[in-house]
Amino acid sequence: MVSASRARRLGKYFLLLDNLLVILGFFVVMPLISIRFVDGLGWAASVVGLALGLRQLTQQGLGIFGGSLADRFGARPLIVTGMLLRAAGFASLALADQPWILIASCVVSGLGGMLFDPPRSALIIKFTRPRERGRFISLMMVQDSAGSVFGALLGSWLLSYDFHYVCWTAAGLFCLAALCNACLLPAYRLSIARQPLKAGMHQVLGDKRFVMLVLTLSGYFILGVQVMLMLPILVKTLAGHAQAVGWMYMLDSVIALTLLYPLARWSEKRFSLHGRLMAGLGIMTLAMVMVALVDTLLPLFALIGLFYLGSSLAEPARETLLTSLANPTARGSYMGFSRIGLAFGGLAGYLGGGWLYDLGHQTGLLALPWLILGVIGVMTLLALWWQQPDRDAHFEFHPATSLH
């Protein structure tokens, strides 16, 4: 019989393999959707933003149902089914020659994510001890950044031949991920007790602190999703070719590989999770506002680098904070609901960002989208500050020697 410590160690190795395939499959195609349909086919950015926003809303908004199903039936069947649905959604993008096909493909992809994302997040809680969870999440985010670069570069290279190759490659990677989960992932239960579907949902919705934090993070995600919509369009416009989008994700990878894990280790010993989240969001907000002032590629990449630096500080703290608040009796339900902020923020960020991009170009007010994003960032910061457990001590410096 495998010991608990060995099972956790093997589980973490599997999560890293699984995460690599998912990140590669996602970033092969997703950053190129706006380029393909807005820049390539001349569709309105608001139409593409609607499709991307509906994918986000479907995946994250219904995540609580996926999480509750995983609490009831276990992780493996939900993950395998979800990844096959994601593969079908990405494969059908190759056929999208009308907006309704693009929207349908994105919704199918989102339904797949609704099934596999909450149980995968709950497995992180299951396989890690609380004291190591933040560092493991940071390690996975380093892997996310490296995988996003390889995925975006591969997708950009395939796009130079045909968009169909991009879609089929992404679908193939998710099929491979489904096969790995079917063959290698044991039939783990996620929660300490199996309970009816409604019980987990009621438990989460009754946790007012958790619900308020999740909803507040919608503003954080409105900024975050622009690396999939407006920033790739702007990079491609200033550079003159789609390969520059891969450079953008390479910059993210360099920052993550060199700074994300050391920054997380250093900051977790000195500052609260709320403080790290707010500091990172503040840097992201500043970068977004300053994008309004640039019209050449080099300054834009400098601001994108600043944005990624803020994200490297905020993202591990955000995910660790949410996992620390999840009740062990309904882990899947908690992690499913934790994606509601991404659902609302993703929909608003994609749809609103696309609409503002079109409006800015129609009126000549090109700075408008970035300034509004700055306002949203400031409002989110104020809401997070108000929710701190102890506002007076929030930014207090805690020397490493005082921690045991």
C-alpha positions as CSV (number, residue, x, y, z in Angstrom):
1,M,0.0,0.0,0.0
2,V,1.4,3.4,-0.9
3,S,2.1,5.7,2.1
4,A,0.3,9.0,2.4
5,S,3.5,11.0,1.9
6,R,4.4,9.0,-1.2
7,A,0.9,9.3,-2.6
8,R,1.1,13.1,-2.2
9,R,4.6,13.2,-3.9
10,L,3.4,11.2,-6.8
11,G,0.2,13.3,-7.0
12,K,2.3,16.5,-7.3
13,Y,4.4,15.0,-10.1
14,F,1.2,14.0,-11.9
15,L,-0.3,17.5,-11.4
16,L,2.8,19.1,-13.0
17,L,2.5,16.7,-16.0
18,D,-1.2,17.3,-16.4
19,N,-0.8,21.1,-16.0
20,L,1.9,21.2,-18.7
21,L,-0.4,19.5,-21.3
22,V,-3.3,21.8,-20.4
23,I,-1.3,25.0,-20.6
24,L,0.3,24.0,-23.9
25,G,-3.1,23.1,-25.4
26,F,-4.7,26.3,-24.2
27,F,-2.0,28.7,-25.3
28,V,-1.5,27.2,-28.7
29,V,-4.9,28.6,-29.7
30,M,-6.4,31.1,-27.3
31,P,-4.0,34.1,-27.7
32,L,-4.4,33.8,-31.5
33,I,-8.2,33.9,-31.6
34,S,-8.4,37.7,-31.5
35,I,-5.7,37.9,-34.1
36,R,-7.4,35.4,-36.4
37,F,-10.8,36.8,-36.3
38,V,-10.3,40.5,-35.6
39,D,-7.0,41.2,-37.5
40,G,-7.2,38.4,-40.0
41,L,-10.9,38.2,-40.9
42,G,-11.9,41.7,-40.0
43,W,-14.6,40.8,-37.5
44,A,-15.6,43.4,-34.8
45,A,-13.5,43.0,-31.6
46,S,-16.8,43.1,-29.7
47,V,-18.0,40.0,-31.4
48,V,-14.8,38.1,-30.6
49,G,-14.9,39.5,-27.1
50,L,-18.4,38.2,-26.7
51,A,-17.4,34.7,-27.7
52,L,-14.3,34.7,-25.4
53,G,-16.4,36.1,-22.6
54,L,-19.1,33.5,-22.9
55,R,-16.4,30.8,-22.8
56,Q,-15.1,32.4,-19.6
57,L,-18.6,32.7,-18.1
58,T,-19.6,29.1,-19.0
59,Q,-16.4,27.6,-17.5
60,Q,-16.1,29.7,-14.4
61,G,-19.7,30.7,-13.8
62,L,-20.8,27.1,-13.7
63,G,-17.7,26.0,-11.9
64,I,-19.6,25.4,-8.7
65,F,-21.7,22.7,-10.4
66,G,-18.6,21.0,-11.7
67,G,-17.0,21.2,-8.3
68,S,-20.1,19.8,-6.6
69,L,-20.2,16.9,-9.2
70,A,-16.6,16.2,-8.4
71,D,-17.3,16.1,-4.7
72,R,-20.0,13.6,-5.4
73,F,-18.4,11.4,-8.1
74,G,-14.6,12.0,-7.7
75,A,-12.0,13.8,-9.8
76,R,-11.2,11.4,-12.6
77,P,-14.5,11.1,-14.5
78,L,-15.1,14.8,-14.4
79,I,-11.6,15.7,-15.6
80,V,-11.5,13.2,-18.5
81,T,-15.0,14.2,-19.7
82,G,-14.1,17.8,-19.4
83,M,-10.9,17.6,-21.4
84,L,-12.6,15.7,-24.2
85,L,-15.2,18.4,-24.4
86,R,-12.4,21.1,-24.5
87,A,-10.7,19.2,-27.3
88,A,-14.0,19.1,-29.3
89,G,-14.5,22.8,-28.7
90,F,-11.0,23.7,-29.9
91,A,-11.2,21.4,-32.9
92,S,-14.5,23.0,-34.0
93,L,-12.8,26.5,-34.0
94,A,-11.2,25.4,-37.3
95,L,-14.7,25.5,-38.9
96,A,-15.6,29.0,-37.5
97,D,-16.5,31.1,-40.6
98,Q,-19.5,32.7,-38.9
99,P,-19.8,34.3,-35.4
100,W,-22.3,31.8,-34.2
101,I,-19.9,28.9,-34.9
102,L,-17.1,30.7,-33.0
103,I,-19.5,31.4,-30.0
104,A,-20.7,27.7,-30.0
105,S,-17.1,26.4,-30.1
106,C,-16.1,28.7,-27.2
107,V,-19.2,27.6,-25.1
108,V,-18.3,23.9,-25.7
109,S,-14.8,24.6,-24.6
110,G,-16.1,26.4,-21.6
111,L,-18.3,23.5,-20.6
112,G,-15.2,21.3,-20.7
113,G,-13.3,23.6,-18.4
114,M,-16.3,23.7,-16.1
115,L,-16.0,20.0,-15.6
116,F,-12.2,19.6,-15.3
117,D,-11.0,22.9,-13.6
118,P,-12.6,22.6,-10.1
119,P,-11.4,19.0,-9.4
120,R,-7.9,19.8,-10.7
121,S,-7.7,22.8,-8.2
122,A,-9.1,20.6,-5.4
123,L,-6.4,18.0,-6.1
124,I,-3.8,20.7,-5.3
125,I,-5.3,21.0,-1.9
126,K,-5.4,17.2,-1.5
127,F,-1.8,16.6,-2.5
128,T,-0.1,19.5,-0.6
129,R,0.2,20.4,3.0
130,P,-0.8,23.9,4.0
131,R,2.8,25.1,4.7
132,E,4.0,24.0,1.2
133,R,0.9,24.9,-0.8
134,G,1.9,28.5,-1.6
135,R,5.3,27.4,-3.0
136,F,3.7,24.6,-5.0
137,I,1.2,26.9,-6.5
138,S,4.1,29.3,-7.4
139,L,5.9,26.4,-9.0
140,M,2.9,25.6,-11.1
141,M,2.6,29.2,-12.2
142,V,6.2,29.2,-13.3
143,Q,5.3,26.2,-15.4
144,D,2.3,28.0,-16.7
145,S,4.4,30.9,-17.9
146,A,7.0,28.6,-19.6
147,G,4.2,26.5,-21.2
148,S,2.4,29.7,-22.4
149,V,5.5,30.7,-24.3
150,F,6.0,27.4,-26.0
151,G,2.3,27.2,-26.7
152,A,2.0,30.7,-28.1
153,L,5.2,30.3,-30.2
154,L,4.0,27.0,-31.5
155,G,0.6,28.4,-32.3
156,S,2.1,31.5,-34.0
157,W,4.3,29.2,-36.2
158,L,1.3,27.0,-37.1
159,L,-0.8,30.1,-37.9
160,S,1.7,31.1,-40.6
161,Y,0.6,27.9,-42.4
162,D,-3.0,27.5,-41.5
163,F,-5.3,28.3,-38.5
164,H,-6.7,24.7,-38.9
165,Y,-3.3,23.3,-37.7
166,V,-3.5,25.6,-34.6
167,C,-6.9,24.2,-33.6
168,W,-6.1,20.6,-34.3
169,T,-2.9,20.7,-32.3
170,A,-4.7,22.2,-29.3
171,A,-7.4,19.6,-29.5
172,G,-4.8,16.8,-29.7
173,L,-3.0,18.1,-26.6
174,F,-6.2,18.0,-24.6
175,C,-7.0,14.5,-25.9
176,L,-3.5,13.4,-24.6
177,A,-4.2,15.1,-21.3
178,A,-7.5,13.2,-21.1
179,L,-5.7,9.9,-21.8
180,C,-3.1,10.6,-19.1
181,N,-5.8,11.3,-16.5
182,A,-7.8,8.2,-17.5
183,C,-4.7,5.9,-17.2
184,L,-2.6,7.5,-14.4
185,L,-5.0,9.3,-12.0
186,P,-6.3,7.1,-9.2
187,A,-10.0,7.3,-8.4
188,Y,-9.5,9.9,-5.6
189,R,-12.3,11.4,-3.6
190,L,-11.9,15.2,-3.2
191,S,-13.7,15.9,0.1
192,I,-13.5,14.2,3.4
193,A,-17.2,13.2,3.2
194,R,-19.4,12.4,0.2
195,Q,-22.5,14.6,0.3
196,P,-25.5,15.6,-1.9
197,L,-24.8,18.1,-4.7
198,K,-26.9,20.9,-3.1
199,A,-25.2,20.6,0.3
200,G,-21.8,21.7,-1.0
201,M,-23.3,24.6,-2.9
202,H,-25.3,25.8,0.1
203,Q,-22.2,25.6,2.3
204,V,-20.2,27.8,0.0
205,L,-23.0,30.4,-0.6
206,G,-23.4,30.7,3.2
207,D,-19.7,31.6,3.6
208,K,-20.1,35.4,3.3
209,R,-16.4,36.2,3.6
210,F,-15.4,33.8,0.8
211,V,-18.3,34.9,-1.5
212,M,-17.4,38.6,-1.0
213,L,-13.7,38.0,-1.8
214,V,-14.5,35.9,-4.9
215,L,-16.9,38.6,-6.3
216,T,-14.3,41.4,-5.6
217,L,-11.7,39.5,-7.6
218,S,-13.9,40.1,-10.7
219,G,-12.1,43.5,-11.1
220,Y,-8.7,41.7,-10.9
221,F,-9.7,39.4,-13.7
222,I,-11.0,42.2,-15.9
223,L,-7.4,43.4,-16.1
224,G,-5.9,40.0,-16.4
225,V,-7.8,38.8,-19.4
226,Q,-6.5,41.6,-21.6
227,V,-3.4,39.5,-22.2
228,M,-5.8,37.4,-24.3
229,L,-7.6,40.2,-26.1
230,M,-6.4,43.8,-26.4
231,L,-2.7,43.3,-25.6
232,P,-2.1,40.7,-28.4
233,I,-3.9,43.0,-30.9
234,L,-1.9,46.0,-29.9
235,V,1.4,44.1,-30.0
236,K,0.6,42.7,-33.4
237,T,-0.4,46.1,-34.7
238,L,2.8,47.8,-33.5
239,A,5.0,45.0,-34.6
240,G,3.4,44.2,-37.9
241,H,3.4,40.4,-37.5
242,A,1.7,37.8,-35.4
243,Q,5.0,36.2,-34.2
244,A,5.4,39.2,-31.8
245,V,2.6,37.8,-29.7
246,G,4.9,34.9,-28.9
247,W,7.6,37.4,-27.8
248,M,5.0,38.8,-25.4
249,Y,4.5,35.4,-23.7
250,M,8.3,34.8,-23.8
251,L,8.7,38.0,-21.7
252,D,6.1,36.5,-19.3
253,S,8.1,33.3,-19.1
254,V,11.4,35.0,-18.5
255,I,9.9,37.1,-15.6
256,A,8.2,34.0,-14.1
257,L,11.2,31.7,-14.4
258,T,13.6,34.3,-12.8
259,L,11.3,36.1,-10.3
260,L,8.0,34.4,-9.6
261,Y,9.2,31.6,-7.2
262,P,11.9,33.7,-5.4
263,L,9.5,36.6,-5.1
264,A,6.8,34.3,-3.6
265,R,9.3,32.8,-1.1
266,W,10.6,36.2,-0.1
267,S,7.2,37.9,0.2
268,E,5.4,35.1,2.0
269,K,7.8,35.4,4.9
270,R,7.2,39.2,5.3
271,F,3.8,40.2,4.1
272,S,0.2,38.9,4.4
273,L,-1.6,37.3,1.5
274,H,-3.9,40.3,1.2
275,G,-0.9,42.7,1.1
276,R,0.8,40.7,-1.7
277,L,-2.4,40.5,-3.7
278,M,-3.0,44.3,-3.4
279,A,0.6,45.2,-4.2
280,G,0.6,43.1,-7.3
281,L,-2.8,44.4,-8.4
282,G,-1.5,48.0,-7.9
283,I,1.5,47.3,-10.2
284,M,-0.8,45.8,-12.8
285,T,-3.2,48.8,-12.7
286,L,-0.3,51.2,-13.1
287,A,1.0,49.3,-16.2
288,M,-2.5,49.3,-17.8
289,V,-2.9,53.0,-17.4
290,M,0.5,53.8,-18.8
291,V,-0.2,51.7,-22.0
292,A,-2.4,54.6,-23.0
293,L,0.8,56.7,-23.4
294,V,2.8,54.5,-25.7
295,D,2.7,54.1,-29.5
296,T,5.9,52.1,-30.2
297,L,6.8,48.4,-29.5
298,L,9.7,48.7,-27.0
299,P,7.9,50.9,-24.4
300,L,4.8,48.6,-24.8
301,F,6.9,45.5,-24.0
302,A,8.4,47.4,-21.0
303,L,4.8,48.0,-19.6
304,I,3.8,44.4,-20.4
305,G,6.8,43.3,-18.4
306,L,5.7,45.5,-15.5
307,F,2.2,44.0,-15.7
308,Y,3.6,40.5,-15.6
309,L,5.7,41.5,-12.6
310,G,2.6,42.6,-10.8
311,S,0.9,39.4,-11.8
312,S,3.8,37.3,-10.5
313,L,3.4,38.9,-7.1
314,A,-0.4,38.8,-7.0
315,E,-1.4,35.5,-8.6
316,P,0.2,33.0,-6.1
317,A,-1.2,35.1,-3.2
318,R,-4.6,35.1,-4.8
319,E,-4.8,31.4,-5.4
320,T,-3.2,30.5,-2.0
321,L,-5.7,32.8,-0.2
322,L,-8.7,31.1,-1.9
323,T,-7.4,27.6,-1.2
324,S,-6.8,28.5,2.5
325,L,-10.4,29.5,2.9
326,A,-11.9,26.4,1.3
327,N,-13.7,24.1,3.7
328,P,-12.4,20.5,3.6
329,T,-15.9,19.1,3.6
330,A,-16.7,20.7,0.2
331,R,-13.4,21.3,-1.5
332,G,-14.7,20.9,-5.0
333,S,-17.6,23.2,-4.4
334,Y,-15.4,25.9,-2.9
335,M,-12.9,25.7,-5.7
336,G,-15.7,25.7,-8.3
337,F,-17.3,28.8,-6.8
338,S,-13.9,30.5,-6.5
339,R,-13.9,30.8,-10.3
340,I,-17.1,33.0,-10.3
341,G,-14.9,36.1,-10.1
342,L,-13.1,35.0,-13.2
343,A,-16.4,34.3,-14.9
344,F,-17.8,37.7,-14.3
345,G,-14.5,39.5,-14.7
346,G,-13.7,37.5,-17.8
347,L,-17.0,38.2,-19.4
348,A,-16.8,41.9,-18.6
349,G,-13.1,42.1,-19.6
350,Y,-13.6,40.4,-22.9
351,L,-16.9,41.9,-23.9
352,G,-16.2,45.3,-22.4
353,G,-12.6,45.3,-23.7
354,G,-13.7,44.5,-27.2
355,W,-16.4,47.1,-27.2
356,L,-14.0,49.8,-25.8
357,Y,-11.4,48.8,-28.4
358,D,-13.9,49.3,-31.2
359,L,-15.2,52.5,-29.7
360,G,-11.7,53.9,-29.2
361,H,-10.8,53.3,-32.8
362,Q,-14.1,54.7,-34.1
363,T,-13.8,57.9,-32.0
364,G,-10.0,58.3,-32.1
365,L,-9.8,58.0,-28.3
366,L,-7.3,55.2,-28.3
367,A,-6.4,55.7,-24.6
368,L,-10.0,55.2,-23.4
369,P,-9.9,51.4,-22.8
370,W,-6.7,51.6,-20.8
371,L,-7.8,54.5,-18.6
372,I,-11.1,52.7,-17.8
373,L,-9.1,49.6,-16.9
374,G,-7.1,51.8,-14.5
375,V,-10.3,53.0,-12.8
376,I,-11.5,49.4,-12.4
377,G,-8.1,48.4,-10.9
378,V,-8.3,51.2,-8.3
379,M,-11.8,50.3,-7.3
380,T,-10.8,46.7,-6.9
381,L,-7.9,47.7,-4.7
382,L,-10.2,49.8,-2.4
383,A,-12.6,46.8,-2.1
384,L,-9.8,44.5,-1.1
385,W,-8.4,47.0,1.4
386,W,-11.9,47.2,3.0
387,Q,-12.1,43.4,3.3
388,Q,-8.7,42.9,5.1
389,P,-9.0,40.9,8.3
390,D,-7.0,43.6,10.1
391,R,-6.7,46.8,8.1
392,D,-4.4,48.5,10.6
393,A,-1.8,45.7,10.5
394,H,-2.2,44.8,6.9
395,F,1.0,46.3,5.6
396,E,3.0,45.7,8.7
397,F,6.4,44.2,7.9
398,H,7.1,40.9,9.6
399,P,10.8,39.9,10.0
400,A,11.6,36.4,9.0
401,T,13.0,35.7,12.4
402,S,9.6,36.1,14.0
403,L,8.1,33.3,12.0
404,H,8.2,29.7,13.2
